[in-house]
């Protein structure tokens, strides 16, 4: 099983109900309009479904950070959203 740093450019297959749920959770995890805690929850659900469907592990914390305006996939150690940073440090 490989660990993808981010699935931002990988489309979620949505040809069945589970695939549609995966795509929906992915969209919620990447949505800037959602609160950081909600994005993290959606990212965790997305990661769970994605691994079950494809066998590939996804980092939910990194997925939740994609919504940050200044997110840089080359520097995932940089946290731009202070509330998400606090949640991740807990």
LUMSE-445914 format. One line per 3 residues: number of its first residue (from 1); their letters; for each residue x, y, z of C-alpha. Coordinates in Angstrom, 2 decimals, always signed. Layout:
N
NUM> a> X Y Z  ...
// end
This chain:
90
1> xxx> +0.00 +0.00 +0.00  +1.35 +3.37 -0.95  +0.81 +6.60 +0.96
4> xxx> -0.29 +9.45 -1.25  +0.72 +12.87 +0.12  -2.38 +14.39 -1.47
7> xxx> -5.21 +13.30 -3.70  -6.08 +16.81 -4.87  -5.39 +15.89 -8.50
10> xxx> -6.66 +12.31 -8.34  -10.35 +12.04 -9.22  -12.47 +9.82 -6.97
13> xxx> -14.31 +7.19 -8.99  -18.04 +7.62 -8.44  -19.63 +4.75 -10.31
16> xxx> -21.38 +3.27 -7.26  -22.86 +4.57 -3.97  -19.62 +4.07 -2.03
19> xxx> -17.69 +5.94 -4.73  -20.14 +8.83 -4.54  -19.70 +8.97 -0.75
22> xxx> -15.91 +8.98 -1.22  -16.15 +11.84 -3.71  -18.50 +13.77 -1.42
25> xxx> -16.20 +13.42 +1.60  -13.23 +14.45 -0.52  -15.06 +17.58 -1.69
28> xxx> -16.03 +18.45 +1.89  -12.44 +17.97 +3.07  -11.18 +20.37 +0.39
31> xxx> -13.96 +22.97 +0.82  -12.68 +26.27 +2.26  -16.20 +27.11 +3.43
34> xxx> -16.19 +24.28 +5.97  -14.80 +24.68 +9.47  -11.38 +23.06 +9.98
37> xxx> -12.78 +20.43 +12.35  -15.42 +19.50 +9.77  -12.81 +19.33 +7.01
40> xxx> -10.69 +17.04 +9.15  -13.66 +14.76 +9.89  -14.54 +14.60 +6.18
43> xxx> -10.90 +13.89 +5.32  -10.80 +11.02 +7.80  -13.94 +9.48 +6.30
46> xxx> -12.56 +10.02 +2.79  -9.25 +8.37 +3.72  -11.09 +5.37 +5.18
49> xxx> -13.25 +4.90 +2.08  -10.35 +5.51 -0.31  -8.18 +2.88 +1.39
52> xxx> -11.02 +0.36 +1.43  -11.73 +0.92 -2.27  -8.18 +1.23 -3.64
55> xxx> -5.79 -0.08 -0.99  -3.97 +3.27 -1.02  -3.49 +5.14 +2.25
58> xxx> -4.18 +8.87 +2.35  -3.08 +11.32 +5.06  -6.34 +12.89 +6.33
61> xxx> -4.55 +15.83 +7.96  -2.92 +16.75 +4.67  -6.23 +16.36 +2.85
64> xxx> -7.91 +18.76 +5.29  -5.14 +21.32 +4.74  -5.75 +21.45 +0.98
67> xxx> -8.55 +23.95 +1.64  -6.06 +26.45 +3.05  -5.58 +29.26 +0.55
70> xxx> -1.80 +29.23 +0.73  -1.41 +25.45 +1.01  +1.80 +24.33 -0.67
73> xxx> +1.92 +20.56 -1.38  +5.71 +20.81 -1.55  +5.77 +22.06 +2.07
76> xxx> +3.05 +20.14 +3.97  +4.75 +21.11 +7.25  +3.47 +24.69 +6.84
79> xxx> +0.10 +25.25 +8.50  -1.77 +28.37 +7.35  -5.05 +27.87 +9.18
82> xxx> -4.50 +28.55 +12.88  -7.62 +26.68 +14.02  -6.65 +23.58 +12.04
85> xxx> -3.12 +23.86 +13.44  -4.52 +23.78 +16.98  -6.69 +20.76 +16.17
88> xxx> -3.78 +18.88 +14.64  -1.59 +19.59 +17.68  -4.14 +18.04 +20.09
// end
